[in-house]
Amino acid sequence: MNIKDIAALANVSPATISRYFNGNGLICHQTRERIEKVVHLTGYHPKQKSTRVALNHNPTIGVLIPSLLNPVFAEIVAGIQARARHFGYSTIIIDTEYQQAREHQAVVDFIRQRVSGVILTVASIDNNQALSLLKEFNFPLSLVHNQFTADDATVYVNNYQAGWDVADHLLKIGHQKLGMVAGQFNRSDRAQLRYEGFKARIAQDRQARLLTLLEIDPMADAPFTDLEQSLDPLNHDSSNNASLNNAPSNTPLFNNPSLNNTPSAWFCSNDLIALKLIRHLRHTGIRVPEETSVVGFDGMSLGQITYPALATVKVPHLQMGHLAVDLLLNSKHHTALPRQRELPYELSLTGTVAPVKPHFESIQSIG
């Protein structure tokens, strides 16, 4: 990192940076504040430049994702890297583990590296410090999975409509007692949108009920052994933690739906959660899909090699990665091409989903 790099970040001339450090000449207050922020952010000091890592001038794209442990994001990264190589770019990948504080630090690291642009999936676009910082320093960016209403480049699927479609299918095959399991909404605005669409379709059916919403830690190996949160889905406000109630593992939530007022079908905000739920249901003696249906979201290949195959919403993640690079470079070069791309999803609701059995069949099976 040298004076020219600091000048580029502060959007001033190298001579102005030199005057700032030497204390010579007048610099307006606004410019001085901006230089100070860049210096603080990068940790630059002219006397220490010989001991600092040299700036990487190779064209590099920074990639920020919530988790490398989730195969979905690994597939997106594979698409990003393949497309980036095609255009002569390398990539730097940072895993934030769904933590917003780490998003901000990752962006600081990218700015210090002077990457050519950043592709990212954030917990939420609302008041996001990482996004604000990138925009402040005019870094080209492209969002993946986050639906943005502004003019920022983004590639996504319609999560709200997909949730609505899942509920519509379950209702049409007889499920009237429904539940949803999601990662914490403050870590994933995608999960929030899928829930909102799911809930909206159920609300249109007078006989159907959304009985339960569970928010769990998506990174936990056995999240259903010690459930963290259970709440009233019809009055849910993710910003109001006071609405949450503890749900111990011996709750009747996962009892046989033919015997109790529990969901006959569960919608999970991603495939990993769905697979963990199926494992828990089978451990408690509930057959999937004979007694309880389970639907995931993402269409990851792991869910298709299980038996029965996981019912899911398939998303073209590899294509998402390719398009994220295209949109980033379009943004970087200020092209007139569209900056937002909505991709189609595919409902694959077989395997772990089955129609509800008539009530008399359930009675006979008990006898």
N, C-alpha and C positions, 0 to 999 in steps of 0.2 A: 504494500500500500504506500503510495507516494502522494506528493502534493497535487499532482494532476488528478489522481483518483478522488481525493477529498474535494477538489474543485468541481469535478463532474457530479458528485453526489449533492453538493451544496448549490449547484447550478450557478457558479460564479467562475471567474477567471483564476488561473493559478497565481497571478500577481496579487489578487485580493487575499488569497489564502496566505501568501507570503507576508503581506502587510499585517494580517491578523496575528500571525505568530511573532513577527518582529516588533509589533506595536507601533509601526510607522504608518502614517496617513490615516485619513478618516474613513470609517466604515459605518454605514447607517445601522441603526439599532436592529432592524428586522433582519438584515443580512448577517450581522454578528450573531444573532440568536440562532439562525439556521446553521451557520458554521459551527457554533458551539455544540449544537445537537449532533451534527455529523461526527465531530471529533469525539464526543462522548460515546456515540453509538459504535464507532469503529475502534476506539481505543488508540487512535493514532497520536503519535508525538514525533516531531521531526528528529529529535535526538536519539530516538529509539528505532528508527526505521531500519538500521543495519541489522538489528537483531530480530526483526519480525519476519514472518513468512512472506516470501515474495508473492505478489498478486498473480493469480492465475488468469492469463490472457486468452487461454483456449476457450472457444465458445462452449458454455456450460449452461445447462438448465437445472434449476433447483426444483426438486420434487418433494412435496410435503404431504404425507398421508397419515391417517389415524393409526394404522396397525399393519405391520408386515406379517403378523400371525394369522390374519384373516386372508384366506386364499383369494378373495375377491380383489383386494388391493394389490396383491402380488400379480394378478392377471392384468390389472390396469397399468402397473409399473412396467410389465413386460411390453405392453403396447406402446407406452411412452418411450421406452428405451429403443425399441425397434425403429420407431418413426424418427426419433432424435438422431440416431446413427445415420439414417437415410439423408438427413440434412447436414451431417457433419458435426453434430453436437454430442457432447458427453453429458452425463447426469450425476447429480449429487442427491441422494435420497435420505430423508430424515423421517423417522417414525415418531409421532407425537404421543402415542398411546392414549388417544382421545382426550388429551389434556390441553386446554386453551392456553395455559401459561407456556407450555412447550411450543405451541404454534408461534407465539410471539418471539421466543428465543430463536426458533429455527429461522424465522424471517431475518432477524438481526444477523445470524450467521451467514445467510445468503447475501445480504447486503455487503457484509465485510468481504465476502468472496467475489463480489461484483459479478454475479451470474448474469446471463443475458436475459433471463426471465424466470418466472416461478409458476409451476403448476401445482395446485393444492386442492385438498379436500379439508374443509374446516368443520369444527363441531357445529357452528352456527354462523350465518352471515350477519346476524344482528349485532351491531356494536362490536364487531370483531377487530381487535387491536392489530392482529397480523395483517389483515386486509388494509386497514387504515394506514399502516406503516408503509406498505408496498406502494399505495397510491400517493402518499406524501412524497416519496422519493422517485415517483414516476417509473416504477419498475413494471414492465409488461407482465401480465398475469393471466392465467387461465384456470377456471374452477372446474372441478370434476364432481359430479353428483349434487353439488349445491345449486339449487334453483335461485337465480338472482333476477330481480326485476329491473335493475339498472342496466347500463350499457357494457358491463364487464363481460369478457369472453367466458362462456361456460358451456359445458356439455352435460346433459342430464337426461333422465327419464321422468315422466310425470308420476311422481310418487303418490300424490293424492289420488289420481285416477286409478292407479294400479291397486291401491288399497280398496277403493270403491268396487273395482271389478272382482277382487277376491271375495268380498262380502256378498256381492250379487250372485256369484256362482254357488257359494255355500248355502245361501238362502234358497236358491232354485232347486237344490237337491235335498231340501228338507231340514237343514240345520236352523234351529230357531234360538238355541242357547249357545252364545258365542263368547269367546275370550280372546285376549291378545296378550302376547309377551313381547316386550321391546327392551332394547338397551335404554339407558337413561337419556331422556329427551334433551337434557342440557349438554349431552355429548354428541347428539346426532339429530340435526334438523330433518334429515331424511326419514328417520323413524317416526318423528312427530307428524310429518305429512302423510305417511302411510297409515298411521293411526287415525288421523282426521278423516281421510277418505273412507276408511273401513267403518268408522263410527257413523258417518253421514249416511251411508247406504243402509245400514241397519236401522237407523232412525226413521227411514221411510217405510218400514214394514211394521205394522201395528202389532203383529204377533211375535216378532223377533225381539231379543234382548241381548245387549252387550253386558254380560254379567260381570266380567272381571278384566282389569288391565293390570299387568305386572310389569314393573320396571326392574330390570336386573343388571348386574355388572356383566357386560358382554365378554369380558376377558376372563371371567371366573371359569374354572374347569367344571364345577358342579354347582351352578347358580341356584338350582331348585332344592338343594339340601337345606339351605338356610336362606329362604326368600327375604329380600331386603324391603320390598315395597309392594303394597297392594292398595289400590284406591278405587274410588267410585268413578267409573269411566264416563258417566254422563255429566259429571260435575268436575271433570278433571281440568286443572290449570297447572301446567308444568312449572309456572313461576311461583306457585303457592305451595311450598313444602309442608305447610300446616295441614294440607289435605291428605297427607300420606299416613297410612297406618301399618304397623308391623304385621306381617303374615307369617307365622311360624310354619315349620315344615309339616306339622301334623294337621294343617288346615284341610277341610274337605274339598279344596279346589281341584284336586286331581283324583277324587273318588270316581267310581264308575258312573257315568252320566245317566245310565238307565235307572239308577237307584237314588240319585241325589240331584239336587238342583244345581248342577255344575255344567260347564260348557261341553257340548258334544263335538265342537270343532274349535281349534286354536289357530290363530294367525300370528306368525312370528315375524319380527321386523327384519330378520336375516336368516340365512340358511344355517349358520353355526348355532344360533339359538334354537332353531327348530330341531336340529339333530340332538342337541343336549336335552331338549324337552322330550323327544321320543325315547331317549335312553332312560330318562327318569320315569316316564309313564310305564314303560315295560318293566322297570325295576319294581314298580308298585303293583304290577299285575294287570295293567290295562293294555289291551291289544290295540295296535294301530295298523290299519284304519277301522278294524271291525267294530270297536267300541268308541274310539275317539279319532277324529281326523286332525291332521296337522299340516299347515301350509307354511313354507318358508318364503324367502325373498332373496334373489340374486342369481340363482341358477348355476351355482358352482358345481364343478364336475364331481366333487366328492359326494354330493348328495345323490348323484345319479348311479353310483356304484353300490349303494346300499340296497337292501331288499326289505320291503318294497321301495322303489325309487321315491325320493323326496318330492312331494308336490311343491311347486315353487313358481315364482315369477322370474322368468329368465331375462337377464339384462346383458347386452353386448359389451362386456367390459373391455375386451381387447380393442374393439372399435373405439370405445370411449378414450382409451389411451392414445390411439392414433390421432383422433380428432382434437384432443387436448393440445397436442404439439402444433397441429395446423392452426388452431385458433390463437395460440400464443404467438406464433410467428406472424400471423396476420395482424395481430394487435401491435407487435413490435414494429412492423413496417407500415403501419397505418393504412392498410388496404381498405377498400370499400366493401369487402365481402362481409356477409352476415357474421356477427360475433357470437351468436348463441345457437346451439343445436340441440333440439329435443329428439332423442332416439326412441324408436319403438321398443316395447317390451313384449314378451310372449308368455301367456298363461299356460302353465303345464300342470294342470290340477288333476293328476291321476296318482296312482301309487299310494301315498299316505292319506289320500282323501277318498271317502266313500259316502254314498247317500245314507241318510238316517234310516235305520230299520224301523218298520212299523212297530207301534207300542206292543202289540200282542206277541210279536216275535221276541221282544225283550223279556216279557213275562214268562214265555215258554222256556227261554234259555235259563231263567232263574230257577224254574221248577225242575 
